[in-house]
């Protein structure tokens, strides 16, 4: 096959806001499974729910990362 008969390879653009999240704890609540942490990224305001099963272990994500609502999304809801 020649290049005329093939499709181009799609290029996925890198997002301009790629960064390592710096999670800040907004609140914490003890449960029977451990401590549930509601966290927010200090830079982009993305939120997530974490679970810390034991005080001596690092927390793990329970939820997906949720980006903050945009103004247009707030008006639609």
Secondary structure, 3 states (H helix, E strand, C coil): CCHHHCCCCCCCCCCCCCCCCCEEEEEEEEECCEEEEEEEECCCCCEEEEEECCCCCCCEECCCCECCCCHHHHHHC
